């Protein structure tokens, strides 16, 4: 390492944007570039080795693959499941949640090597720039943040042409879709998602439809934690991977999310999240059976808040730890099995089995029989329940 060069850490994935940043920094500037790939899922060992090899070929001084999958689950995914978090009732925060944990790991590494600057490949129009910048500003307030693509207002085509001019071939056909694969799903961006009317073609998604027949799978939860799939048991990460492998072969979990970005404009992104969509919906169904009315009500409120704050890069706000305590507390009785039917492009929930099921026929069967009350009890209850509304309508007869 040359002492007259500035030491910088580049958040590196091996994709188009971060490849541009690496070449830009090593070819046009006097930097010692430490490339760091933060693995929050979605990479095979062969892919990680190939990315490391290419990083060194393009001028990286030091490359490091950081495995943050367990940390991401324990401090992120787990609470997204507890809260049944779907942004705008659609998006399971597949990649947006990962960015927070990637930024945290990058910041910690930059501290270790006393880096003078951190580089990321975000554009100036998306959410990721805020997520990285905010974490870095909080944890490393004196370290410069460099963003070549944002600062130069580059298009993906311009990045491809720049790399070609430096002898690095990037296929435009491959690069025209921005795909970010992770533990909790994949995001897909392309020309279609820049419109309000066009859907992504099948070939844009990372997984192809392979299975035509339907099958039923059973998810096992213990205190809200996924510990089994059918006859197989293991860690939550192992079960997520196993379910993703199985369900993605049905092309399940494809959708397009439309929402308000952190910077104020509307944004649209495609995603494929087979395992996360099934797990969240299965977990939610189990909770409907085993939790009380007001537990469910307040979980919906705080789960939505947790997802919104995480999506908008507020992970380090202390209120997030408070909400996590609440969400963890609600999982005490969320134990049981959920049966799910998988079919091409869709899934549906069949039912649950749990010793904590509150649909106990000894108390009453909805629409059929009552065990804890009489018809006369309901007459009196209804009369009292109607009091406030009767008073209102008697006082405001002209409004009716």
Secondary structure, 3 states (H helix, E strand, C coil): CCCCCEEEEEECCCCHHHHHHHHHHHHHCCEEEEEEEEECCCCCHHHHHHHHHHHHHCCCCEEEEEECHHHHHHHHHHHHHHCCCCECCCECCCCHHHHHHHHHHHHHHHHHCCCCEEECCCCCCCCHHHHHHHHHHHHCCCCEEECHHHHHCCCHHHHHHHHHHCCCCCCHHHHCCEEEEECCEEEEECCHHHCCCCCCCHHHCCCCCCCCCCEEEEEEEECCEEEEECCEECCHHHHHHHHHHHHHCCCCCEEEEEEECCCCCEEEEEEECHHHHHHHHHHHHHHHHHCCHHHHHHHHHHHHHHHHHHHCCCCCCHHHHHHHHHHHHCCCCCCEEEEEEEECCEEEEEEEECCCCCCCCCCEECCCEECCCCHHHHHHHHHHHCHHHHHHHHHCHHHC
